[in-house]
Amino acid sequence: MTDQAAPITGRLHSYETLGTLDGPGLRLVVFLQGCPLRCLYCHNPDTWDLVGGRPITVAEIIAKAQRMRPYFGTTGGVTLSGGEPLAQPHFTLALLQALKREGIHTVLDTSGTAIFTASERAQDQDSATIQAILDATDLVLLDIKAPTATGFQALTGRSIAGLEQFIELAHANGQAIWIRQVIVPGMNDNQSDLKALRDFLQRFPRLQIGKIELLPYHTLGVSKYKQLGIPYPLAEIGALPAEKLAELQQEVDSWSMTVK
């Protein structure tokens, strides 16, 4: 018998090597399995199941990152995505801390909604774990599903409380962050919706916002719903026109809320 603790095991959905869309530079993107949200426009329903995917250890991911390190250069690194990486908060923390020890740039791509037990929440272990995750994260990509309680509940089926807790801790940290929001035709594609997003972000002036990116709703994930036998909730909504996205992004760019 040994006194050495067993390695923390997580569940992996997939990898993307040499990703360019999820943080600066070339990146290894680690898609962790599991998500507590049920976003109406989700294009990866195969990531929802918390026991799906395959088992993975921190050591396995570190070894893969080390093999890719020559491609990272001075700006690349590893991005944790999902699913929702905060659905596996303890594994996510262990992995981020290990990456930091190796000197590898870390990005957390998250909705800010974590899964903890009732006991952990009662003892404030949830806040402590999220704080430690933020401390080990160089850049947060925060996907704001909706900036209001009613909008968040309608879009995701969950309370906005998790996002509020996460962004308040990130604000206290003065976290480097990129803001993202998916724009869905007829749901959040008008000026009042943009104002709600702006009002929400203005509550957190200590965030070091590097970008605010509006992402277009698309229908590329519909085939996955058919494969899984799940009705697609936005079947009647078409993709967002590029000119509409450009118009809204121009408005966002005029806010002067980002740091240089």
Backbone as CSV, one residue per row, in Angstrom:
resi,resn,N_x,N_y,N_z,CA_x,CA_y,CA_z,C_x,C_y,C_z
1,MET,0.852,-1.192,0.000,0.000,0.000,0.000,0.883,1.236,0.000
2,THR,0.404,2.297,-0.626,1.165,3.539,-0.706,0.393,4.681,-0.085
3,ASP,1.143,5.678,0.400,0.505,6.861,0.971,0.152,7.884,-0.107
4,GLN,0.573,7.626,-1.334,0.352,8.585,-2.403,-1.123,8.622,-2.777
5,ALA,-1.682,9.842,-2.893,-3.091,9.983,-3.240,-3.319,9.574,-4.688
6,ALA,-4.489,8.985,-4.936,-4.835,8.616,-6.307,-5.023,9.882,-7.136
7,PRO,-4.626,9.837,-8.406,-4.780,11.026,-9.247,-6.252,11.363,-9.460
8,ILE,-6.553,12.658,-9.526,-7.914,13.080,-9.818,-8.236,12.722,-11.265
9,THR,-9.368,12.088,-11.453,-9.787,11.685,-12.791,-10.983,12.518,-13.226
10,GLY,-10.929,13.004,-14.449,-12.049,13.726,-15.027,-12.637,12.941,-16.181
11,ARG,-13.550,13.590,-16.902,-14.132,12.956,-18.086,-13.955,13.896,-19.273
12,LEU,-13.389,13.334,-20.335,-13.039,14.088,-21.536,-14.032,13.806,-22.655
13,HIS,-14.478,14.860,-23.310,-15.282,14.684,-24.521,-14.379,14.547,-25.736
14,SER,-13.456,15.511,-25.917,-12.586,15.484,-27.095,-11.505,16.550,-26.968
15,TYR,-10.578,16.528,-27.907,-9.536,17.551,-28.028,-9.691,18.281,-29.362
16,GLU,-9.189,19.492,-29.399,-8.896,20.172,-30.663,-7.448,20.621,-30.602
17,THR,-6.652,20.197,-31.547,-5.252,20.607,-31.577,-5.086,21.798,-32.507
18,LEU,-4.190,22.702,-32.112,-3.898,23.898,-32.905,-5.147,24.736,-33.157
19,GLY,-5.983,24.875,-32.118,-7.156,25.736,-32.211,-6.758,27.204,-32.238
20,THR,-7.517,28.005,-32.976,-7.212,29.437,-33.100,-8.355,30.336,-32.651
21,LEU,-9.470,29.772,-32.215,-10.652,30.569,-31.897,-10.914,30.704,-30.409
22,ASP,-10.214,29.954,-29.583,-10.536,29.895,-28.153,-9.393,30.414,-27.299
23,GLY,-9.002,31.652,-27.571,-7.907,32.265,-26.835,-6.793,32.680,-27.771
24,PRO,-5.763,33.320,-27.237,-4.680,33.825,-28.081,-3.764,32.721,-28.598
25,GLY,-3.180,32.942,-29.770,-2.193,32.024,-30.320,-2.777,30.682,-30.721
26,LEU,-1.888,29.715,-30.938,-2.294,28.335,-31.220,-2.494,27.603,-29.906
27,ARG,-3.588,26.830,-29.812,-3.942,26.265,-28.518,-4.379,24.806,-28.635
28,LEU,-4.089,24.069,-27.574,-4.713,22.775,-27.351,-6.016,23.054,-26.608
29,VAL,-7.140,22.707,-27.218,-8.442,22.922,-26.585,-8.926,21.589,-26.024
30,VAL,-9.177,21.570,-24.724,-9.612,20.366,-24.017,-11.100,20.512,-23.730
31,PHE,-11.912,19.721,-24.412,-13.357,19.773,-24.210,-13.734,18.749,-23.138
32,LEU,-14.058,19.240,-21.953,-14.460,18.354,-20.868,-15.939,18.002,-21.003
33,GLN,-16.287,16.846,-20.468,-17.640,16.324,-20.588,-18.526,16.893,-19.489
34,GLY,-19.811,17.081,-19.809,-20.794,17.477,-18.819,-21.139,18.949,-18.871
35,CYS,-22.431,19.249,-18.721,-22.879,20.641,-18.656,-24.197,20.703,-17.898
36,PRO,-24.333,21.659,-16.947,-25.583,21.784,-16.203,-26.650,22.571,-16.949
37,LEU,-26.262,23.288,-18.007,-27.206,24.119,-18.749,-27.830,23.332,-19.894
38,ARG,-28.987,23.808,-20.328,-29.646,23.239,-21.507,-30.022,24.404,-22.432
39,CYS,-28.998,25.055,-22.952,-29.207,26.219,-23.807,-30.031,25.826,-25.033
40,LEU,-30.991,26.659,-25.382,-31.879,26.336,-26.496,-31.121,26.156,-27.795
41,TYR,-30.002,26.872,-27.942,-29.247,26.815,-29.196,-28.010,25.925,-29.110
42,CYS,-27.853,25.158,-28.053,-26.640,24.349,-27.881,-26.380,23.491,-29.117
43,HIS,-25.137,23.545,-29.624,-24.812,22.744,-30.804,-23.994,21.502,-30.453
44,ASN,-23.822,21.249,-29.141,-23.094,20.050,-28.721,-23.858,19.304,-27.620
45,PRO,-25.076,18.839,-27.896,-25.831,18.131,-26.856,-25.152,16.846,-26.398
46,ASP,-24.214,16.342,-27.192,-23.476,15.141,-26.809,-22.506,15.402,-25.661
47,THR,-22.325,16.664,-25.274,-21.446,16.975,-24.138,-22.206,17.088,-22.822
48,TRP,-23.533,17.008,-22.837,-24.310,17.261,-21.622,-24.065,16.225,-20.523
49,ASP,-24.068,14.965,-20.894,-24.051,13.856,-19.931,-22.776,13.892,-19.080
50,LEU,-22.950,13.969,-17.769,-21.808,14.067,-16.857,-20.976,12.790,-16.812
51,VAL,-21.537,11.675,-17.225,-20.777,10.421,-17.212,-20.471,9.947,-18.631
52,GLY,-20.638,10.820,-19.601,-20.285,10.481,-20.968,-18.795,10.665,-21.203
53,GLY,-18.389,10.599,-22.454,-16.970,10.755,-22.773,-16.148,9.591,-22.259
54,ARG,-14.892,9.886,-21.910,-14.011,8.840,-21.378,-13.218,9.389,-20.208
55,PRO,-12.739,8.502,-19.328,-11.921,8.973,-18.205,-10.616,9.590,-18.699
56,ILE,-10.137,10.582,-17.965,-8.895,11.268,-18.323,-8.201,11.709,-17.038
57,THR,-6.882,11.721,-17.044,-6.131,12.207,-15.885,-5.430,13.513,-16.237
58,VAL,-5.080,14.245,-15.205,-4.312,15.475,-15.391,-3.003,15.162,-16.102
59,ALA,-2.347,14.086,-15.695,-1.047,13.730,-16.270,-1.141,13.490,-17.772
60,GLU,-2.229,12.862,-18.221,-2.387,12.595,-19.657,-2.499,13.897,-20.447
61,ILE,-3.261,14.852,-19.920,-3.428,16.125,-20.627,-2.136,16.931,-20.598
62,ILE,-1.437,16.911,-19.472,-0.159,17.623,-19.385,0.829,17.057,-20.399
63,ALA,0.869,15.740,-20.519,1.787,15.113,-21.478,1.452,15.532,-22.908
64,LYS,0.170,15.596,-23.234,-0.237,16.023,-24.575,0.136,17.486,-24.801
65,ALA,-0.082,18.325,-23.781,0.272,19.743,-23.901,1.776,19.921,-24.091
66,GLN,2.565,19.126,-23.402,4.021,19.227,-23.540,4.466,18.844,-24.951
67,ARG,3.817,17.848,-25.540,4.163,17.462,-26.908,3.828,18.570,-27.908
68,MET,2.802,19.343,-27.596,2.389,20.425,-28.489,3.086,21.747,-28.189
69,ARG,3.822,21.797,-27.123,4.385,23.059,-26.653,5.187,23.812,-27.721
70,PRO,5.949,23.141,-28.583,6.686,23.892,-29.614,5.786,24.744,-30.511
71,TYR,4.511,24.362,-30.633,3.586,25.113,-31.482,2.971,26.315,-30.759
72,PHE,3.033,26.322,-29.437,2.371,27.386,-28.679,3.055,28.740,-28.865
73,GLY,4.367,28.735,-29.033,5.095,29.987,-29.126,4.969,30.791,-27.843
74,THR,4.922,32.110,-27.977,4.852,32.975,-26.794,3.425,33.339,-26.410
75,THR,2.442,33.016,-27.263,1.071,33.448,-26.979,0.088,32.305,-26.799
76,GLY,0.414,31.102,-27.285,-0.519,29.987,-27.221,-0.510,29.281,-25.876
77,GLY,-1.233,28.167,-25.820,-1.323,27.410,-24.578,-2.483,26.440,-24.607
78,VAL,-3.109,26.249,-23.456,-4.199,25.277,-23.311,-5.477,25.998,-22.905
79,THR,-6.567,25.659,-23.584,-7.894,26.175,-23.249,-8.759,25.035,-22.745
80,LEU,-9.387,25.220,-21.588,-10.362,24.262,-21.065,-11.745,24.732,-21.472
81,SER,-12.468,23.842,-22.170,-13.796,24.171,-22.650,-14.705,22.982,-22.373
82,GLY,-15.839,22.925,-23.051,-16.735,21.820,-22.814,-17.801,21.732,-23.894
83,GLY,-18.988,21.210,-23.557,-19.487,21.088,-22.200,-19.239,22.353,-21.397
84,GLU,-19.091,22.149,-20.125,-18.800,23.213,-19.177,-17.724,22.717,-18.227
85,PRO,-16.506,23.269,-18.289,-15.438,22.779,-17.411,-15.757,22.912,-15.926
86,LEU,-16.621,23.868,-15.564,-16.987,24.000,-14.152,-17.993,22.945,-13.711
87,ALA,-18.446,22.105,-14.638,-19.231,20.935,-14.241,-18.344,19.903,-13.557
88,GLN,-17.022,20.009,-13.774,-16.016,19.178,-13.099,-15.039,20.126,-12.386
89,PRO,-15.496,20.857,-11.379,-14.670,21.937,-10.826,-13.372,21.470,-10.196
90,HIS,-13.371,20.326,-9.541,-12.158,19.877,-8.852,-11.117,19.373,-9.851
91,PHE,-11.563,18.690,-10.887,-10.632,18.270,-11.935,-10.107,19.484,-12.689
92,THR,-10.986,20.418,-12.998,-10.573,21.647,-13.691,-9.529,22.394,-12.880
93,LEU,-9.731,22.498,-11.578,-8.758,23.174,-10.717,-7.417,22.449,-10.743
94,ALA,-7.437,21.142,-10.578,-6.185,20.375,-10.567,-5.441,20.521,-11.890
95,LEU,-6.172,20.511,-12.990,-5.547,20.628,-14.307,-4.962,22.021,-14.517
96,LEU,-5.707,23.057,-14.180,-5.202,24.423,-14.343,-3.956,24.656,-13.495
97,GLN,-3.980,24.165,-12.273,-2.814,24.350,-11.401,-1.597,23.606,-11.946
98,ALA,-1.814,22.423,-12.501,-0.700,21.664,-13.087,-0.143,22.379,-14.313
99,LEU,-1.013,22.934,-15.142,-0.565,23.688,-16.313,0.245,24.908,-15.899
100,LYS,-0.197,25.592,-14.859,0.540,26.768,-14.384,1.917,26.378,-13.873
101,ARG,1.998,25.237,-13.186,3.308,24.781,-12.702,4.260,24.510,-13.867
102,GLU,3.701,24.120,-15.000,4.518,23.848,-16.188,4.796,25.115,-16.994
103,GLY,4.245,26.246,-16.554,4.466,27.501,-17.270,3.688,27.606,-18.565
104,ILE,2.560,26.923,-18.657,1.733,26.922,-19.862,0.567,27.891,-19.676
105,HIS,0.353,28.760,-20.656,-0.724,29.751,-20.599,-2.076,29.048,-20.548
106,THR,-2.949,29.513,-19.645,-4.232,28.853,-19.413,-5.404,29.766,-19.757
107,VAL,-6.388,29.186,-20.422,-7.648,29.865,-20.722,-8.791,28.982,-20.245
108,LEU,-9.779,29.599,-19.608,-10.987,28.899,-19.170,-12.161,29.429,-19.977
109,ASP,-12.755,28.567,-20.793,-13.919,28.911,-21.615,-15.152,28.399,-20.886
110,THR,-15.966,29.307,-20.340,-16.997,28.914,-19.388,-18.233,29.796,-19.480
111,SER,-19.346,29.250,-19.014,-20.565,30.035,-18.823,-20.644,30.570,-17.401
112,GLY,-19.688,30.168,-16.563,-19.684,30.598,-15.173,-20.591,29.789,-14.270
113,THR,-21.182,28.718,-14.789,-22.131,27.919,-14.016,-21.488,26.599,-13.612
114,ALA,-21.268,26.427,-12.317,-20.560,25.254,-11.804,-21.522,24.265,-11.159
115,ILE,-21.036,23.044,-10.976,-21.782,22.015,-10.252,-21.036,21.695,-8.962
116,PHE,-21.702,21.921,-7.834,-21.172,21.557,-6.524,-22.258,20.824,-5.748
117,THR,-21.847,20.054,-4.749,-22.818,19.402,-3.879,-23.419,20.432,-2.929
118,ALA,-24.569,20.092,-2.359,-25.207,20.987,-1.394,-24.296,21.220,-0.194
119,SER,-23.564,20.183,0.212,-22.642,20.310,1.346,-21.522,21.293,1.031
120,GLU,-20.970,21.212,-0.176,-19.900,22.135,-0.568,-20.399,23.570,-0.569
121,ARG,-21.608,23.780,-1.060,-22.156,25.134,-1.078,-22.430,25.628,0.339
122,ALA,-22.930,24.753,1.193,-23.234,25.147,2.566,-21.984,25.578,3.319
123,GLN,-20.845,24.992,2.974,-19.585,25.311,3.648,-18.738,26.326,2.869
124,ASP,-19.340,26.955,1.862,-18.651,27.948,1.022,-17.446,27.366,0.284
125,GLN,-17.415,26.040,0.146,-16.314,25.440,-0.613,-16.436,25.755,-2.101
126,ASP,-17.659,26.081,-2.557,-17.831,26.428,-3.965,-17.087,27.711,-4.300
127,SER,-17.250,28.740,-3.458,-16.555,30.008,-3.702,-15.044,29.832,-3.633
128,ALA,-14.579,29.052,-2.665,-13.138,28.840,-2.515,-12.565,28.119,-3.731
129,THR,-13.302,27.146,-4.245,-12.823,26.406,-5.416,-12.803,27.295,-6.652
130,ILE,-13.859,28.070,-6.860,-13.889,28.975,-8.014,-12.782,30.014,-7.904
131,GLN,-12.555,30.523,-6.693,-11.470,31.492,-6.513,-10.125,30.879,-6.889
132,ALA,-9.894,29.656,-6.471,-8.635,28.981,-6.806,-8.526,28.737,-8.310
133,ILE,-9.644,28.412,-8.949,-9.654,28.237,-10.404,-9.277,29.541,-11.099
134,LEU,-9.856,30.641,-10.658,-9.540,31.944,-11.255,-8.075,32.304,-11.048
135,ASP,-7.546,31.976,-9.887,-6.136,32.287,-9.598,-5.190,31.530,-10.525
136,ALA,-5.634,30.377,-11.024,-4.793,29.560,-11.904,-5.105,29.780,-13.384
137,THR,-5.942,30.776,-13.673,-6.380,31.042,-15.045,-5.811,32.365,-15.535
138,ASP,-5.118,32.326,-16.671,-4.568,33.559,-17.241,-5.633,34.396,-17.932
139,LEU,-6.594,33.740,-18.560,-7.638,34.446,-19.305,-8.930,33.654,-19.232
140,VAL,-10.025,34.350,-18.936,-11.355,33.744,-18.943,-12.078,34.153,-20.221
141,LEU,-12.644,33.174,-20.916,-13.595,33.445,-21.992,-14.976,33.200,-21.406
142,LEU,-15.693,34.275,-21.082,-16.975,34.139,-20.393,-18.115,34.265,-21.390
143,ASP,-18.820,33.172,-21.570,-19.975,33.115,-22.464,-21.204,33.517,-21.656
144,ILE,-21.625,34.762,-21.821,-22.793,35.254,-21.093,-24.037,34.857,-21.876
145,LYS,-24.728,33.853,-21.378,-25.904,33.354,-22.092,-26.983,34.425,-22.181
146,ALA,-27.219,35.105,-21.071,-28.167,36.218,-21.011,-27.808,37.030,-19.773
147,PRO,-27.941,38.364,-19.830,-27.519,39.203,-18.709,-28.607,39.478,-17.673
148,THR,-29.801,38.919,-17.858,-30.882,39.118,-16.900,-31.350,37.774,-16.364
149,ALA,-31.938,37.801,-15.172,-32.382,36.555,-14.538,-33.446,35.848,-15.370
150,THR,-34.417,36.612,-15.872,-35.489,35.987,-16.653,-34.965,35.455,-17.981
151,GLY,-34.105,36.222,-18.619,-33.545,35.785,-19.894,-32.674,34.555,-19.744
152,PHE,-31.872,34.513,-18.682,-30.986,33.377,-18.445,-31.796,32.111,-18.198
153,GLN,-32.839,32.226,-17.362,-33.680,31.070,-17.057,-34.378,30.558,-18.321
154,ALA,-34.889,31.477,-19.126,-35.607,31.080,-20.336,-34.687,30.408,-21.344
155,LEU,-33.453,30.880,-21.439,-32.533,30.367,-22.454,-31.850,29.074,-22.044
156,THR,-31.554,28.929,-20.733,-30.723,27.811,-20.278,-31.441,26.802,-19.397
157,GLY,-32.591,27.199,-18.830,-33.269,26.330,-17.886,-32.673,26.355,-16.494
158,ARG,-31.735,27.271,-16.243,-31.083,27.369,-14.939,-31.119,28.801,-14.427
159,SER,-30.861,28.940,-13.125,-30.780,30.258,-12.498,-29.501,30.969,-12.912
160,ILE,-29.551,32.297,-12.906,-28.381,33.109,-13.212,-27.423,33.191,-12.022
161,ALA,-27.793,32.597,-10.888,-26.996,32.735,-9.662,-25.556,32.275,-9.847
162,GLY,-25.338,31.192,-10.583,-23.975,30.700,-10.786,-23.118,31.692,-11.541
163,LEU,-23.663,32.270,-12.600,-22.941,33.297,-13.353,-22.641,34.496,-12.472
164,GLU,-23.622,34.925,-11.680,-23.426,36.082,-10.796,-22.282,35.812,-9.816
165,GLN,-22.264,34.630,-9.208,-21.196,34.291,-8.267,-19.842,34.307,-8.966
166,PHE,-19.778,33.709,-10.144,-18.513,33.609,-10.868,-17.991,34.984,-11.254
167,ILE,-18.840,35.823,-11.827,-18.353,37.108,-12.324,-18.018,38.058,-11.175
168,GLU,-18.694,37.918,-10.050,-18.339,38.736,-8.887,-16.950,38.372,-8.368
169,LEU,-16.625,37.083,-8.345,-15.286,36.661,-7.928,-14.239,37.094,-8.950
170,ALA,-14.568,36.983,-10.233,-13.647,37.432,-11.277,-13.417,38.933,-11.182
171,HIS,-14.464,39.676,-10.873,-14.362,41.133,-10.709,-13.441,41.475,-9.555
172,ALA,-13.609,40.799,-8.428,-12.745,41.046,-7.269,-11.291,40.729,-7.594
173,ASN,-11.079,39.777,-8.492,-9.734,39.369,-8.904,-9.104,40.329,-9.910
174,GLY,-9.917,41.212,-10.501,-9.425,42.017,-11.611,-9.033,41.141,-12.782
175,GLN,-9.876,40.133,-13.059,-9.544,39.070,-14.012,-9.435,39.568,-15.444
176,ALA,-8.448,39.064,-16.173,-8.394,39.254,-17.624,-9.481,38.391,-18.247
177,ILE,-10.301,38.995,-19.110,-11.504,38.297,-19.555,-11.907,38.755,-20.950
178,TRP,-12.389,37.823,-21.742,-13.064,38.132,-23.000,-14.531,37.773,-22.806
179,ILE,-15.417,38.662,-23.206,-16.851,38.438,-23.088,-17.393,37.965,-24.429
180,ARG,-18.243,36.953,-24.374,-18.898,36.449,-25.580,-20.393,36.301,-25.336
181,GLN,-21.169,36.517,-26.384,-22.603,36.231,-26.318,-23.093,35.794,-27.688
182,VAL,-23.855,34.708,-27.705,-24.464,34.226,-28.945,-25.729,35.040,-29.212
183,ILE,-25.859,35.534,-30.440,-27.017,36.332,-30.822,-27.972,35.471,-31.646
184,VAL,-29.214,35.348,-31.140,-30.229,34.505,-31.769,-31.319,35.398,-32.365
185,PRO,-31.639,35.245,-33.647,-32.681,36.068,-34.260,-33.998,35.990,-33.497
186,GLY,-34.563,37.172,-33.210,-35.848,37.229,-32.532,-35.798,37.011,-31.039
187,MET,-34.618,36.703,-30.493,-34.502,36.455,-29.059,-33.665,37.519,-28.355
188,ASN,-32.520,37.869,-28.922,-31.657,38.854,-28.252,-30.882,39.694,-29.269
189,ASP,-31.558,40.029,-30.365,-30.862,40.707,-31.461,-31.305,42.157,-31.663
190,ASN,-31.737,42.819,-30.584,-32.140,44.214,-30.737,-31.390,45.113,-29.755
191,GLN,-31.630,46.405,-29.846,-30.891,47.371,-29.048,-31.157,47.224,-27.553
192,SER,-32.367,46.864,-27.176,-32.655,46.706,-25.747,-31.872,45.539,-25.155
193,ASP,-31.653,44.498,-25.942,-30.851,43.362,-25.473,-29.394,43.768,-25.300
194,LEU,-28.871,44.561,-26.226,-27.497,45.050,-26.091,-27.358,45.952,-24.878
195,LYS,-28.364,46.790,-24.638,-28.319,47.668,-23.461,-28.281,46.848,-22.181
196,ALA,-29.042,45.748,-22.131,-29.033,44.887,-20.946,-27.646,44.290,-20.724
197,LEU,-26.975,43.889,-21.811,-25.617,43.357,-21.688,-24.664,44.439,-21.195
198,ARG,-24.781,45.631,-21.757,-23.901,46.724,-21.339,-24.128,47.070,-19.868
199,ASP,-25.386,47.167,-19.456,-25.695,47.486,-18.060,-25.123,46.425,-17.121
200,PHE,-25.209,45.175,-17.531,-24.677,44.081,-16.713,-23.171,44.218,-16.554
201,LEU,-22.460,44.442,-17.640,-21.000,44.533,-17.585,-20.533,45.762,-16.817
202,GLN,-21.292,46.834,-16.871,-20.898,48.053,-16.164,-20.926,47.880,-14.647
203,ARG,-21.545,46.827,-14.177,-21.540,46.540,-12.736,-20.189,46.017,-12.263
204,PHE,-19.311,45.671,-13.202,-18.055,45.009,-12.841,-16.862,45.741,-13.471
205,PRO,-16.588,46.972,-13.013,-15.565,47.803,-13.671,-14.140,47.306,-13.499
206,ARG,-13.894,46.413,-12.547,-12.522,45.936,-12.338,-12.140,44.803,-13.281
207,LEU,-13.094,44.266,-14.004,-12.758,43.248,-14.997,-11.858,43.853,-16.063
208,GLN,-10.823,43.122,-16.437,-9.926,43.561,-17.505,-10.438,42.963,-18.821
209,ILE,-11.432,43.641,-19.411,-12.104,43.111,-20.597,-11.253,43.377,-21.832
210,GLY,-10.769,42.313,-22.447,-9.948,42.448,-23.645,-10.763,42.495,-24.918
211,LYS,-11.905,41.796,-24.926,-12.778,41.759,-26.102,-14.213,41.563,-25.648
212,ILE,-15.140,42.088,-26.447,-16.550,41.725,-26.329,-16.965,41.239,-27.708
213,GLU,-17.205,39.944,-27.822,-17.487,39.324,-29.116,-18.928,38.824,-29.174
214,LEU,-19.645,39.247,-30.195,-20.963,38.698,-30.468,-20.800,37.568,-31.477
215,LEU,-21.370,36.423,-31.156,-21.238,35.236,-32.003,-22.578,34.937,-32.667
216,PRO,-22.571,34.554,-33.927,-23.841,34.318,-34.626,-24.447,32.960,-34.298
217,TYR,-25.739,32.959,-34.022,-26.464,31.697,-33.915,-26.394,30.967,-35.256
218,HIS,-26.181,29.650,-35.186,-26.174,28.841,-36.402,-26.889,27.523,-36.125
219,THR,-27.081,26.749,-37.153,-27.836,25.494,-37.033,-26.973,24.269,-37.309
220,LEU,-25.663,24.398,-37.119,-24.752,23.303,-37.462,-24.904,22.085,-36.550
221,GLY,-25.501,22.275,-35.371,-25.613,21.153,-34.447,-26.909,20.374,-34.549
222,VAL,-27.790,20.758,-35.468,-29.106,20.119,-35.552,-28.992,18.615,-35.788
223,SER,-28.023,18.193,-36.587,-27.883,16.762,-36.891,-27.586,15.946,-35.639
224,LYS,-26.893,16.546,-34.662,-26.592,15.819,-33.426,-27.870,15.535,-32.641
225,TYR,-28.811,16.471,-32.652,-30.087,16.243,-31.975,-30.814,15.068,-32.618
226,LYS,-30.783,15.001,-33.932,-31.432,13.886,-34.628,-30.779,12.562,-34.256
227,GLN,-29.443,12.553,-34.189,-28.727,11.328,-33.839,-29.058,10.866,-32.425
228,LEU,-29.269,11.834,-31.517,-29.556,11.510,-30.121,-31.046,11.335,-29.854
229,GLY,-31.879,11.594,-30.863,-33.321,11.467,-30.683,-33.910,12.544,-29.805
230,ILE,-33.315,13.753,-29.845,-33.766,14.877,-29.030,-34.381,15.932,-29.941
231,PRO,-35.590,16.427,-29.623,-36.165,17.505,-30.441,-35.294,18.765,-30.353
232,TYR,-35.080,19.415,-31.484,-34.291,20.650,-31.488,-35.225,21.823,-31.209
233,PRO,-35.006,22.570,-30.112,-35.993,23.568,-29.677,-36.109,24.799,-30.568
234,LEU,-35.097,25.088,-31.377,-35.151,26.286,-32.221,-35.241,25.913,-33.698
235,ALA,-35.985,24.870,-33.984,-36.051,24.349,-35.350,-36.602,25.366,-36.345
236,GLU,-37.398,26.313,-35.865,-38.018,27.287,-36.768,-37.172,28.533,-36.972
237,ILE,-36.021,28.623,-36.322,-35.190,29.828,-36.406,-33.994,29.572,-37.311
238,GLY,-33.804,30.454,-38.275,-32.674,30.340,-39.187,-31.435,31.002,-38.627
239,ALA,-30.320,30.824,-39.312,-29.050,31.405,-38.873,-29.115,32.930,-38.902
240,LEU,-28.327,33.567,-38.049,-28.278,35.027,-37.986,-27.555,35.571,-39.221
241,PRO,-28.166,36.522,-39.944,-27.489,37.108,-41.110,-26.212,37.833,-40.708
242,ALA,-25.193,37.732,-41.541,-23.897,38.342,-41.242,-24.002,39.848,-41.090
243,GLU,-24.851,40.488,-41.906,-24.969,41.946,-41.826,-25.609,42.391,-40.509
244,LYS,-26.510,41.583,-39.965,-27.118,41.907,-38.673,-26.088,41.788,-37.562
245,LEU,-25.279,40.743,-37.614,-24.225,40.581,-36.612,-23.249,41.753,-36.674
246,ALA,-22.855,42.155,-37.873,-21.909,43.262,-38.027,-22.478,44.553,-37.453
247,GLU,-23.758,44.783,-37.655,-24.420,45.983,-37.119,-24.374,45.997,-35.593
248,LEU,-24.695,44.863,-34.984,-24.694,44.778,-33.525,-23.280,44.859,-32.970
249,GLN,-22.322,44.205,-33.629,-20.941,44.253,-33.160,-20.394,45.674,-33.227
250,GLN,-20.776,46.427,-34.239,-20.337,47.824,-34.348,-20.829,48.632,-33.151
251,GLU,-22.051,48.373,-32.730,-22.590,49.052,-31.550,-21.785,48.688,-30.304
252,VAL,-21.499,47.411,-30.135,-20.725,46.958,-28.976,-19.328,47.568,-28.982
253,ASP,-18.708,47.644,-30.140,-17.354,48.195,-30.242,-17.301,49.668,-29.854
254,SER,-18.439,50.348,-29.905,-18.473,51.772,-29.556,-18.550,52.016,-28.053
255,TRP,-18.682,50.954,-27.263,-18.864,51.124,-25.826,-17.602,51.578,-25.099
256,SER,-16.452,51.327,-25.661,-15.170,51.697,-25.025,-15.029,51.071,-23.638
257,MET,-15.384,49.792,-23.537,-15.292,49.086,-22.260,-14.083,48.166,-22.190
258,THR,-13.354,48.017,-23.290,-12.237,47.082,-23.302,-10.930,47.774,-22.964
259,VAL,-9.993,46.993,-22.421,-8.664,47.506,-22.103,-7.733,47.184,-23.256
260,LYS,-6.712,47.979,-23.430,-5.745,47.758,-24.504,-4.525,47.019,-23.960
